[in-house]
Amino acid sequence: MMAGRLYDASRLQLLDGNDSGIVSFFLGLFLESVPPAVAEIQSAYVAGDLARVRALAHRIKPSILELEIRSLAATIAEIEAGVGLPGNIERLCSVMAVVVRQMREELQ
């Protein structure tokens, strides 16, 4: 389905001169905060709380863009705007599952 790594942490490496420690730190923060927010987006949608869906999408969008998860850039912007639901939420969840697996593999 999707070949290669779905994110690019090279921008993070520029922050501290290619220090892999900073990349690991930020990937860890991403893993702590974004997957729970994605689950919360799903729950808020099921509960009919579209304002919460949009607010959560707004909150995680910078992380998705900073890690250059290009396959989710338009998706998260549309969720933030309340467009294309529930299809975009399903896409967010499925792509994020792959991203999380790839990040965990990289951090091992």
C-alpha positions, 0 to 999 in steps of 0.5 A: 500500500504505502512504500517507504517512510511516511514522515521526514524528520530532517527539519528537526535535525537542522535544529541541533546539527544532525543530533539524533538525540533531538530527533528521538526526543521530538519523535517521542513527543509526537508519539505521546501526543498525536496518536491520543489526539487522533483517537480523540478526534475519532471519539468526538466525531462519533459523539457528534462534537464537530467543534472538538474534532476541528479543534483537535485537528488544529492542534495536531496539524503543526506536528503533522506538517513539521514532520512532513507527513505529506500524505496527511497534510491535506487530510488534516487541513480538511478535517480542521475545516470540517470537510470530508468527514468521516472519510478523512478521519478514517484516512487519518487513523489508517495513515497515522497507524503506519507512521506510528509503527515506523517511528517506533521502529526508528526509535528502537 
